[in-house]
């Protein structure tokens, strides 16, 4: 180290330029080490020139935090290097200097060192001329990531175990399972040794393909359909590479092994990722692995984002503060979130509150150049930036982002479906309803017997509901209430527990004892399969409303009537009676604008879990 420093000493500009060139790269700890040696050898002033104005203590922390992403040498640096980089006794000031001569000039970060007594009028004038951020006197809160690094390696190990098992199964199956006629053919001269060699290449290549496509990155684990699409693309790339490689190398490839491997391997990987996602969501719901996030925007947009994050606990975001533009003078948002500062101090606020992500809602900055500037600043601190545009409840397949003239244009496709989509949905409804009626016939007979035996009243209850286009129909249910339920309702209406237009009581006295278990497990709605066969309802859709509810609809809510109502829907799998009226309408309108056959299948799958759990059913 001393030899390197002496070689550079005659030209002090070389010290400054060299360290500045490497200030943001992986060799940054070397620059800090040179500054530390210079401090001990030549005094503080030489260290300032050596580090290019980078104060030793702060940059050491930055260097080590950025090096923390390197898996093997960062720990050694933190353990053994930090004691060597402790600064001499001096008061250090951190400030971020922005060159504002033109919008094309990026941020230049500088640090100054001095004594505690140099904060005079000159210092005040200097601070006024720059955007100065002083470090907090206390140790800032520790930034946390939603998923720890070791968990990513555990996911990699899980994928390796799954693929190894699939490879063993495919090697066994090619010789023992007559699948598609691909039993072992000795004329192909395929040996078990060649199969084992192929399996080894497949295992390594498949894992590398998943990693190359971002399958193990923090942002993609548990990220929904995008995670599955990455797995599928990696599988296709692996299959193509193995096939082409074996053909070019004239390597004997068992067709049976190849087919069994990928037919079973892709679903097995996806099942494993579903299990991983459920585990991560469970940790988030229990308050673990939360990502500390600052939300910047106007008070109204901050409340909108915070409401979504509070509702969707499985996302794992913990809002630690609200940030508004400087022209907002409010101290709290309308929903009561404390405003901790202004968006032009965003980097300082992130450091003070230990946030690892920043959400920029609509209105966070007045100018487009401010967004570009904060992108640079956050990138220098390894802070994730998330931009939330003023678009809500729009499915991702309707959104296209295309850069035009340097601006990201967001194109939103209209919520329309072709006649073929409607025909497929209707065919799916008929086949699904007929099959469900046959399978549920014994349970329906049991329910009818229970209702009849209780009070001798009618088994079915037909209620007028509003369907597609405003037409009315008789919605069928097993009767779960007393026969004079309408008269009792007038006497207990004042006990409504507050759910908008819907009357809801968790302990509704009108419900009969058999009706309680019918409602808890949604057995009372099975007769609506007949409504589906009639074409009055669909298997999946918005909740069928009452005529008196439709009469009180606001203009936007009438969009619920653009599709057939459903036996189940997003409202059913998201909480049922536990939902507020606003959330029920929001989910129904989202479905109306974004429905698809794939989404219907997913909702039906989630319905089974919601019905078995019985949550929100009363």
C-alpha positions as CSV (number, residue, x, y, z in Angstrom):
1,X,0.0,0.0,0.0
2,X,2.8,2.4,1.0
3,X,4.6,1.6,-2.3
4,X,1.6,2.4,-4.3
5,X,1.0,5.7,-2.5
6,X,4.6,6.8,-2.9
7,X,4.5,6.1,-6.6
8,X,1.5,8.4,-6.9
9,X,2.7,11.1,-4.4
10,X,4.7,13.3,-6.8
11,X,1.5,14.0,-8.8
12,X,-1.3,14.6,-6.3
13,X,-3.8,15.0,-9.2
14,X,-3.2,11.4,-10.0
15,X,-4.4,10.5,-6.5
16,X,-7.5,12.5,-6.9
17,X,-8.3,11.5,-10.5
18,X,-7.6,7.8,-9.9
19,X,-9.8,7.6,-6.9
20,X,-12.6,9.6,-8.6
21,X,-12.5,7.3,-11.5
22,X,-13.0,4.3,-9.3
23,X,-15.2,5.9,-6.7
24,X,-18.3,4.1,-7.8
25,X,-16.8,0.7,-8.7
26,X,-15.8,-2.4,-6.9
27,X,-12.2,-1.1,-6.3
28,X,-13.6,1.7,-4.2
29,X,-12.3,0.2,-0.9
30,X,-8.7,0.5,-2.4
31,X,-9.2,4.3,-2.7
32,X,-10.5,4.5,0.8
33,X,-7.5,2.4,2.0
34,X,-5.2,4.9,0.2
35,X,-7.0,7.7,2.0
36,X,-6.6,6.0,5.3
37,X,-2.9,5.4,4.8
38,X,-2.4,9.1,3.7
39,X,-4.2,10.3,6.8
40,X,-1.8,8.4,9.0
41,X,1.3,9.3,6.9
42,X,0.7,12.9,5.7
43,X,-2.2,14.3,7.6
44,X,-5.9,15.0,6.9
45,X,-5.4,17.4,4.1
46,X,-3.6,14.9,2.0
47,X,-6.3,12.3,2.6
48,X,-8.9,14.7,1.3
49,X,-7.0,15.1,-1.9
50,X,-6.3,11.4,-2.1
51,X,-9.9,10.5,-1.8
52,X,-11.1,13.1,-4.2
53,X,-13.0,14.9,-1.5
54,X,-14.5,11.7,-0.1
55,X,-14.6,11.7,3.6
56,X,-13.0,8.5,5.0
57,X,-15.7,7.4,7.5
58,X,-18.7,7.9,5.3
59,X,-17.2,6.5,2.1
60,X,-15.9,3.5,4.0
61,X,-19.5,2.8,5.1
62,X,-20.7,3.3,1.5
63,X,-18.0,1.1,0.1
64,X,-18.6,-1.7,2.5
65,X,-22.4,-1.5,2.0
66,X,-22.1,-1.6,-1.8
67,X,-19.5,-4.4,-1.5
68,X,-22.0,-6.3,0.6
69,X,-23.5,-7.7,-2.6
70,X,-20.2,-9.6,-3.4
71,X,-20.6,-12.9,-1.6
72,X,-17.1,-13.9,-0.5
73,X,-14.8,-11.0,0.0
74,X,-17.2,-8.4,1.4
75,X,-17.4,-10.2,4.7
76,X,-13.6,-10.2,5.0
77,X,-13.4,-6.5,4.2
78,X,-16.1,-5.7,6.8
79,X,-14.4,-7.8,9.5
80,X,-10.7,-7.0,8.9
81,X,-10.7,-3.8,6.8
82,X,-12.9,-1.5,8.8
83,X,-10.6,-1.1,11.8
84,X,-7.9,0.1,9.4
85,X,-10.1,2.8,7.9
86,X,-11.2,4.6,11.1
87,X,-10.6,8.3,10.6
88,X,-8.5,10.6,12.8
89,X,-10.4,12.9,15.2
90,X,-12.1,15.4,13.0
91,X,-15.7,16.6,12.3
92,X,-16.9,15.6,8.9
93,X,-19.7,17.1,6.8
94,X,-21.5,15.2,4.1
95,X,-23.2,17.2,1.4
96,X,-24.6,16.5,-2.1
97,X,-23.7,19.2,-4.6
98,X,-25.9,19.5,-7.7
99,X,-24.6,21.3,-10.7
100,X,-27.6,23.2,-12.0
101,X,-26.1,25.0,-15.1
102,X,-28.1,22.7,-17.3
103,X,-30.4,19.7,-17.1
104,X,-27.8,17.5,-18.8
105,X,-25.3,17.8,-15.9
106,X,-25.6,14.9,-13.4
107,X,-25.1,15.1,-9.7
108,X,-21.6,15.4,-8.4
109,X,-21.2,14.1,-4.8
110,X,-18.6,15.8,-2.6
111,X,-17.6,15.7,1.1
112,X,-15.8,18.3,3.2
113,X,-13.8,17.8,6.4
114,X,-13.3,20.4,9.0
115,X,-13.5,21.2,12.6
116,X,-16.5,21.7,14.7
117,X,-16.0,25.4,14.8
118,X,-16.0,26.2,11.1
119,X,-19.7,26.6,10.8
120,X,-19.9,30.4,10.5
121,X,-21.4,32.8,8.1
122,X,-19.1,31.5,5.4
123,X,-20.3,28.0,6.1
124,X,-23.9,29.1,6.0
125,X,-23.4,30.8,2.7
126,X,-21.7,27.7,1.4
127,X,-24.7,25.6,2.5
128,X,-27.1,28.0,0.9
129,X,-25.3,27.7,-2.4
130,X,-25.4,23.9,-2.3
131,X,-28.0,21.3,-1.6
132,X,-26.5,20.2,1.7
133,X,-27.5,17.1,3.6
134,X,-26.0,16.6,7.0
135,X,-25.8,13.1,8.4
136,X,-28.0,12.3,11.4
137,X,-26.4,12.5,14.7
138,X,-27.7,9.1,15.7
139,X,-27.1,5.9,13.9
140,X,-29.6,5.7,11.0
141,X,-32.2,2.9,11.0
142,X,-30.9,-0.2,9.3
143,X,-32.3,-0.8,5.7
144,X,-33.8,-4.2,5.2
145,X,-34.7,-6.2,2.1
146,X,-37.9,-8.1,1.8
147,X,-36.1,-11.4,1.2
148,X,-32.7,-12.1,2.7
149,X,-29.8,-13.2,0.5
150,X,-29.6,-16.7,1.9
151,X,-33.2,-17.3,0.9
152,X,-32.3,-16.8,-2.8
153,X,-29.6,-19.4,-2.4
154,X,-32.1,-21.7,-0.8
155,X,-34.5,-21.3,-3.8
156,X,-31.5,-22.2,-6.1
157,X,-30.9,-25.3,-4.0
158,X,-34.6,-26.2,-4.1
159,X,-34.6,-25.9,-7.9
160,X,-31.5,-28.1,-8.1
161,X,-33.1,-30.8,-5.9
162,X,-36.3,-30.7,-8.0
163,X,-34.5,-30.9,-11.3
164,X,-32.2,-33.7,-10.0
165,X,-35.3,-35.7,-9.0
166,X,-36.9,-35.1,-12.3
167,X,-33.8,-36.2,-14.2
168,X,-33.7,-39.4,-12.2
169,X,-37.4,-40.0,-12.8
170,X,-36.9,-39.4,-16.6
171,X,-33.9,-41.8,-16.7
172,X,-36.0,-44.4,-15.0
173,X,-39.1,-43.7,-17.0
174,X,-37.5,-44.0,-20.5
175,X,-36.8,-47.7,-19.7
176,X,-39.9,-48.6,-17.7
177,X,-42.8,-46.4,-18.8
178,X,-44.3,-46.9,-22.2
179,X,-45.1,-43.2,-22.6
180,X,-45.9,-42.2,-26.1
181,X,-44.0,-45.3,-27.3
182,X,-40.7,-44.0,-26.0
183,X,-39.5,-47.1,-24.3
184,X,-35.8,-48.0,-24.4
185,X,-34.8,-48.8,-28.0
186,X,-31.5,-50.7,-28.1
187,X,-31.1,-49.9,-31.8
188,X,-30.4,-46.3,-30.8
189,X,-27.3,-47.4,-28.9
190,X,-28.3,-45.2,-25.9
191,X,-26.5,-46.3,-22.8
192,X,-27.2,-45.3,-19.2
193,X,-23.8,-43.5,-19.2
194,X,-25.0,-41.2,-22.0
195,X,-28.2,-40.6,-20.1
196,X,-26.3,-39.7,-17.0
197,X,-24.1,-37.4,-18.9
198,X,-27.0,-35.7,-20.6
199,X,-28.7,-35.3,-17.2
200,X,-25.7,-33.6,-15.8
201,X,-25.6,-31.1,-18.7
202,X,-29.3,-30.5,-18.3
203,X,-29.1,-29.8,-14.6
204,X,-26.3,-27.3,-15.0
205,X,-27.7,-25.7,-18.1
206,X,-31.2,-25.4,-16.8
207,X,-30.1,-23.7,-13.6
208,X,-27.8,-21.3,-15.6
209,X,-30.7,-20.5,-17.9
210,X,-33.0,-19.7,-15.0
211,X,-30.3,-17.5,-13.4
212,X,-29.5,-15.7,-16.7
213,X,-33.2,-14.8,-17.1
214,X,-33.4,-13.4,-13.6
215,X,-35.2,-16.3,-12.0
216,X,-33.2,-15.8,-8.7
217,X,-33.1,-12.0,-8.5
218,X,-34.8,-10.4,-5.5
219,X,-37.4,-8.6,-7.7
220,X,-38.5,-11.8,-9.4
221,X,-38.9,-14.4,-6.6
222,X,-42.6,-14.4,-5.8
223,X,-43.4,-11.8,-8.5
224,X,-46.4,-13.6,-9.9
225,X,-46.9,-14.5,-13.5
226,X,-43.6,-12.9,-14.5
227,X,-41.8,-15.5,-12.4
228,X,-43.5,-18.4,-14.1
229,X,-42.9,-16.9,-17.6
230,X,-39.1,-16.7,-16.8
231,X,-39.2,-20.4,-15.7
232,X,-41.0,-21.3,-18.9
233,X,-38.6,-19.3,-21.1
234,X,-35.6,-20.8,-19.3
235,X,-37.0,-24.3,-19.9
236,X,-37.5,-23.6,-23.6
237,X,-34.0,-22.3,-23.9
238,X,-32.6,-25.3,-22.2
239,X,-34.6,-27.7,-24.3
240,X,-33.5,-26.0,-27.5
241,X,-29.8,-25.9,-26.4
242,X,-29.8,-29.6,-25.4
243,X,-31.5,-30.6,-28.7
244,X,-29.2,-28.5,-30.9
245,X,-26.1,-29.5,-29.0
246,X,-26.8,-33.2,-29.2
247,X,-27.6,-32.9,-32.9
248,X,-24.4,-31.0,-33.7
249,X,-22.2,-33.3,-31.6
250,X,-24.0,-36.4,-32.9
251,X,-24.5,-37.4,-29.3
252,X,-27.2,-40.1,-28.8
253,X,-30.3,-38.5,-27.2
254,X,-33.1,-40.6,-25.9
255,X,-36.4,-39.2,-27.0
256,X,-38.2,-40.7,-24.1
257,X,-35.8,-39.2,-21.6
258,X,-36.1,-35.8,-23.3
259,X,-40.0,-35.8,-23.4
260,X,-40.4,-37.1,-19.8
261,X,-37.8,-34.6,-18.5
262,X,-39.4,-31.5,-19.8
263,X,-43.1,-32.6,-19.5
264,X,-42.5,-33.2,-15.8
265,X,-39.7,-30.7,-15.1
266,X,-41.6,-27.5,-15.9
267,X,-44.6,-28.2,-13.8
268,X,-42.4,-29.4,-10.9
269,X,-40.4,-26.2,-11.0
270,X,-43.6,-24.1,-11.0
271,X,-45.1,-26.1,-8.1
272,X,-41.8,-25.5,-6.2
273,X,-42.1,-21.7,-6.8
274,X,-45.7,-21.7,-5.7
275,X,-44.6,-23.2,-2.4
276,X,-41.8,-20.6,-2.2
277,X,-44.3,-17.8,-2.8
278,X,-46.7,-19.1,-0.2
279,X,-43.8,-19.2,2.3
280,X,-42.7,-15.6,1.5
281,X,-46.3,-14.3,1.6
282,X,-46.8,-16.0,5.0
283,X,-43.6,-14.3,6.3
284,X,-44.8,-11.0,5.0
285,X,-48.3,-11.4,6.5
286,X,-46.7,-12.1,9.9
287,X,-44.6,-8.9,9.6
288,X,-41.3,-10.5,8.8
289,X,-38.9,-9.7,5.9
290,X,-40.6,-6.3,5.3
291,X,-39.1,-3.8,2.9
292,X,-38.9,-0.4,4.5
293,X,-40.2,2.1,1.9
294,X,-40.7,5.8,1.6
295,X,-43.7,7.0,-0.4
296,X,-43.3,10.3,-2.3
297,X,-46.1,12.2,-4.0
298,X,-49.0,14.5,-3.2
299,X,-50.9,13.7,0.1
300,X,-53.8,12.2,-1.8
301,X,-51.6,9.9,-4.0
302,X,-49.6,8.9,-1.0
303,X,-52.8,7.8,0.8
304,X,-53.8,5.8,-2.3
305,X,-50.5,3.9,-2.4
306,X,-50.3,3.4,1.4
307,X,-53.9,2.0,1.4
308,X,-52.9,-0.6,-1.2
309,X,-49.8,-1.6,0.7
310,X,-51.7,-1.9,3.9
311,X,-54.3,-4.1,2.3
312,X,-51.9,-6.3,0.4
313,X,-49.7,-7.4,3.3
314,X,-48.2,-10.2,1.3
315,X,-46.3,-7.6,-0.8
316,X,-44.1,-7.1,2.2
317,X,-43.7,-3.3,2.1
318,X,-43.7,-1.3,5.3
319,X,-44.3,2.4,4.8
320,X,-41.9,4.4,7.1
321,X,-42.7,7.9,6.0
322,X,-44.5,10.1,3.5
323,X,-42.6,12.7,1.4
324,X,-44.2,15.6,-0.6
325,X,-43.0,18.4,-2.9
326,X,-41.8,21.5,-1.0
327,X,-44.8,23.6,-2.0
328,X,-47.1,21.3,0.2
329,X,-47.3,22.7,3.7
330,X,-49.3,19.9,5.3
331,X,-47.8,17.9,8.1
332,X,-50.0,14.9,7.7
333,X,-51.9,13.4,4.8
334,X,-55.8,13.3,4.8
335,X,-55.5,9.6,6.0
336,X,-53.2,10.6,8.8
337,X,-49.8,9.6,7.5
338,X,-47.0,11.8,8.8
339,X,-45.1,13.8,6.2
340,X,-41.5,13.6,7.3
341,X,-40.0,15.9,4.7
342,X,-39.9,17.1,1.1
343,X,-38.9,15.2,-2.1
344,X,-35.8,17.3,-2.8
345,X,-34.4,15.9,0.4
346,X,-35.2,12.4,-0.6
347,X,-31.7,10.9,-0.3
348,X,-31.2,12.3,3.2
349,X,-34.6,11.0,4.3
350,X,-33.9,7.5,2.9
351,X,-30.7,7.4,4.9
352,X,-32.2,8.7,8.1
353,X,-35.1,6.2,8.1
354,X,-33.2,3.2,6.8
355,X,-35.4,2.7,3.8
356,X,-34.3,0.3,1.0
357,X,-37.0,1.3,-1.5
358,X,-38.7,4.5,-2.6
359,X,-42.1,4.6,-4.2
360,X,-42.7,7.7,-6.4
361,X,-46.5,8.3,-6.8
362,X,-48.1,10.8,-9.1
363,X,-47.0,14.4,-8.2
364,X,-43.8,13.4,-6.4
365,X,-41.8,16.0,-8.4
366,X,-42.9,19.0,-10.5
367,X,-40.4,18.4,-13.4
368,X,-39.3,15.4,-15.4
369,X,-35.6,16.4,-14.9
370,X,-36.2,15.9,-11.1
371,X,-37.1,12.3,-11.7
372,X,-33.9,11.7,-13.7
373,X,-31.8,13.4,-11.0
374,X,-33.3,11.3,-8.2
375,X,-32.8,8.1,-10.3
376,X,-29.1,8.9,-10.3
377,X,-28.9,9.6,-6.6
378,X,-30.9,6.6,-5.5
379,X,-28.8,4.3,-7.8
380,X,-25.6,5.6,-6.1
381,X,-27.0,4.5,-2.8
382,X,-28.3,1.1,-4.1
383,X,-31.9,2.1,-3.3
384,X,-34.7,0.6,-5.3
385,X,-37.0,3.1,-7.1
386,X,-40.6,2.2,-7.9
387,X,-42.7,4.6,-10.0
388,X,-46.5,4.3,-9.6
389,X,-48.4,6.1,-12.4
390,X,-51.9,7.4,-11.9
391,X,-53.3,4.2,-13.4
392,X,-55.3,1.9,-11.0
393,X,-57.0,-1.5,-11.4
394,X,-55.8,-2.1,-15.0
395,X,-54.4,-5.5,-15.9
396,X,-50.8,-5.7,-17.0
397,X,-51.7,-7.3,-20.4
398,X,-53.6,-4.1,-21.3
399,X,-50.5,-1.8,-20.6
400,X,-47.7,-1.2,-23.1
401,X,-44.7,1.0,-22.4
402,X,-42.9,2.4,-25.4
403,X,-40.2,5.1,-25.2
404,X,-40.8,8.0,-27.6
405,X,-38.4,10.9,-27.9
406,X,-36.9,10.1,-24.5
407,X,-40.2,9.8,-22.7
408,X,-41.9,6.6,-21.6
409,X,-45.3,6.6,-23.2
410,X,-47.8,4.2,-21.5
411,X,-50.4,2.9,-23.9
412,X,-53.6,1.4,-22.3
413,X,-55.6,-0.9,-24.5
414,X,-59.4,-0.6,-24.2
415,X,-61.3,-3.1,-22.0
416,X,-62.8,-5.0,-24.9
417,X,-63.2,-8.7,-25.7
418,X,-63.9,-10.3,-29.0
419,X,-66.8,-12.6,-29.9
420,X,-64.5,-15.6,-29.7
421,X,-63.6,-14.8,-26.1
422,X,-67.3,-14.6,-25.1
423,X,-68.0,-17.8,-27.0
424,X,-65.2,-19.6,-25.2
425,X,-66.4,-18.3,-21.8
426,X,-70.0,-19.4,-22.5
427,X,-68.8,-22.9,-23.5
428,X,-66.7,-23.2,-20.4
429,X,-69.7,-22.1,-18.3
430,X,-71.9,-24.8,-19.8
431,X,-69.4,-27.6,-19.5
432,X,-68.3,-26.5,-16.0
433,X,-71.8,-26.1,-14.6
434,X,-73.1,-29.4,-16.0
435,X,-70.0,-31.2,-14.5
436,X,-70.4,-29.5,-11.2
437,X,-74.1,-30.4,-10.9
438,X,-73.3,-34.1,-11.4
439,X,-70.5,-34.1,-8.9
440,X,-72.4,-32.0,-6.3
441,X,-75.7,-33.9,-6.6
442,X,-75.3,-35.9,-3.4
443,X,-74.3,-32.8,-1.4
444,X,-77.3,-30.9,-2.8
445,X,-79.7,-33.7,-1.8
446,X,-78.3,-33.6,1.7
447,X,-78.7,-29.9,1.9
448,X,-82.3,-30.0,0.6
449,X,-83.1,-32.7,3.3
450,X,-81.6,-30.6,6.1
451,X,-83.5,-27.4,5.0
452,X,-86.8,-29.3,4.7
453,X,-86.4,-31.2,8.0
454,X,-85.7,-28.0,10.0
455,X,-88.9,-26.1,9.7
456,X,-90.9,-27.8,6.9
457,X,-90.6,-24.7,4.7
458,X,-89.6,-24.5,1.0
459,X,-86.2,-25.9,0.1
460,X,-85.3,-23.2,-2.5
461,X,-85.3,-19.5,-2.3
462,X,-85.8,-17.5,-5.5
463,X,-84.8,-13.8,-5.3
464,X,-85.0,-11.2,-8.1
465,X,-81.5,-10.1,-9.1
466,X,-80.2,-7.9,-11.9
467,X,-78.1,-9.5,-14.6
468,X,-76.2,-8.5,-17.7
469,X,-77.5,-5.3,-19.4
470,X,-80.0,-4.6,-16.5
471,X,-82.3,-7.6,-17.2
472,X,-83.7,-9.3,-14.1
473,X,-83.9,-13.0,-13.3
474,X,-84.7,-15.3,-10.4
475,X,-81.5,-16.2,-8.6
476,X,-81.8,-19.7,-7.0
477,X,-80.4,-20.6,-3.6
478,X,-81.0,-23.1,-0.8
479,X,-83.1,-21.3,1.8
480,X,-80.8,-20.4,4.7
481,X,-83.2,-17.9,6.5
482,X,-86.5,-18.1,8.2
483,X,-89.6,-17.9,6.0
484,X,-90.5,-14.3,7.1
485,X,-87.0,-12.9,6.6
486,X,-88.2,-9.7,4.9
487,X,-90.4,-8.8,7.8
488,X,-87.6,-9.5,10.3
489,X,-85.2,-7.3,8.3
490,X,-87.3,-4.2,8.8
491,X,-87.1,-4.7,12.6
492,X,-83.3,-5.2,12.7
493,X,-82.2,-2.8,9.9
494,X,-80.8,-0.4,12.5
495,X,-78.4,-3.1,13.5
496,X,-76.7,-3.0,10.1
497,X,-72.9,-3.3,10.7
498,X,-72.2,-0.9,7.9
499,X,-71.3,-2.2,4.5
500,X,-72.6,0.4,2.1
501,X,-75.7,-0.7,0.2
502,X,-75.5,-4.3,1.6
503,X,-77.1,-5.3,4.9
504,X,-74.6,-7.4,6.8
505,X,-74.7,-8.8,10.3
506,X,-72.2,-11.4,11.6
507,X,-74.9,-12.8,13.9
508,X,-78.0,-12.3,11.7
509,X,-81.0,-13.7,13.7
510,X,-82.8,-14.6,10.4
511,X,-80.3,-17.4,9.6
512,X,-81.5,-20.9,10.5
513,X,-79.1,-23.5,12.1
514,X,-78.8,-25.5,8.8
515,X,-78.4,-22.2,7.0
516,X,-75.3,-21.4,9.0
517,X,-73.3,-24.3,7.6
518,X,-74.8,-23.8,4.2
519,X,-73.6,-20.3,4.1
520,X,-70.2,-21.0,5.7
521,X,-69.2,-23.4,2.9
522,X,-71.3,-21.7,0.2
523,X,-73.4,-24.8,-0.3
524,X,-76.5,-22.5,-0.4
525,X,-75.3,-21.2,-3.8
526,X,-75.0,-24.5,-5.6
527,X,-78.5,-24.2,-7.2
528,X,-77.1,-21.2,-9.1
529,X,-75.5,-23.7,-11.4
530,X,-79.0,-24.0,-12.9
531,X,-78.9,-20.2,-13.5
532,X,-75.6,-20.7,-15.3
533,X,-77.1,-23.4,-17.6
534,X,-80.0,-21.0,-18.3
535,X,-77.5,-18.3,-19.4
536,X,-78.5,-15.9,-16.7
537,X,-75.2,-16.2,-14.8
538,X,-71.6,-17.3,-15.2
539,X,-69.4,-19.4,-13.1
540,X,-67.2,-16.4,-12.5
541,X,-68.3,-12.8,-12.5
542,X,-69.4,-9.9,-10.3
543,X,-71.9,-10.4,-7.5
544,X,-75.5,-10.4,-8.7
545,X,-77.1,-7.2,-7.2
546,X,-80.6,-6.6,-6.0
547,X,-82.8,-4.1,-7.9
548,X,-82.9,-1.7,-4.9
549,X,-79.1,-1.7,-4.9
550,X,-78.9,-0.9,-8.6
551,X,-81.3,2.0,-8.1
552,X,-78.7,3.6,-5.8
553,X,-75.7,2.9,-8.0
554,X,-73.5,5.8,-9.0
555,X,-72.7,6.2,-12.6
556,X,-69.4,4.2,-12.6
557,X,-70.8,1.3,-10.7
558,X,-73.3,0.5,-13.5
559,X,-70.3,-1.0,-15.4
560,X,-70.8,-4.1,-13.2
561,X,-73.8,-4.9,-15.4
562,X,-71.7,-5.2,-18.6
563,X,-71.0,-8.9,-17.9
564,X,-73.0,-11.8,-16.5
565,X,-73.0,-12.0,-12.7
566,X,-71.1,-15.0,-11.3
567,X,-71.4,-17.7,-8.7
568,X,-67.9,-16.8,-7.5
569,X,-65.6,-13.9,-8.3
570,X,-62.8,-11.7,-7.0
571,X,-65.1,-10.6,-4.2
572,X,-65.6,-14.2,-3.2
573,X,-62.0,-15.1,-2.9
574,X,-60.9,-11.8,-1.4
575,X,-62.9,-11.9,1.8
576,X,-66.6,-12.1,0.9
577,X,-68.7,-10.4,3.7
578,X,-65.6,-9.1,5.4
579,X,-65.1,-6.7,2.5
580,X,-66.4,-3.1,2.5
581,X,-68.8,-2.0,-0.1
582,X,-66.1,0.1,-1.8
583,X,-63.7,-2.9,-2.0
584,X,-66.5,-5.1,-3.4
585,X,-67.3,-2.6,-6.1
586,X,-63.6,-2.1,-6.9
587,X,-63.0,-5.8,-7.3
588,X,-66.1,-6.2,-9.5
589,X,-65.1,-3.3,-11.8
590,X,-61.6,-4.7,-12.1
591,X,-63.0,-8.0,-13.2
592,X,-65.4,-6.4,-15.7
593,X,-62.5,-4.5,-17.4
594,X,-59.9,-7.3,-17.3
595,X,-61.6,-10.7,-17.3
596,X,-60.1,-13.6,-19.2
597,X,-60.5,-17.3,-19.3
598,X,-57.2,-17.8,-17.6
599,X,-58.2,-15.5,-14.8
600,X,-61.5,-17.4,-14.4
601,X,-59.6,-20.6,-13.9
602,X,-57.4,-19.0,-11.3
603,X,-60.4,-17.6,-9.4
604,X,-62.1,-21.0,-9.5
605,X,-58.9,-22.5,-8.0
606,X,-58.8,-19.9,-5.2
607,X,-62.5,-20.4,-4.6
608,X,-61.9,-23.9,-3.3
609,X,-59.5,-22.5,-0.7
610,X,-61.8,-19.6,0.3
611,X,-64.8,-22.0,0.7
612,X,-62.9,-24.6,2.8
613,X,-61.5,-21.8,5.0
614,X,-64.9,-20.3,5.5
615,X,-63.5,-16.8,6.1
616,X,-65.9,-13.9,5.6
617,X,-68.9,-16.2,5.2
618,X,-72.0,-15.1,7.3
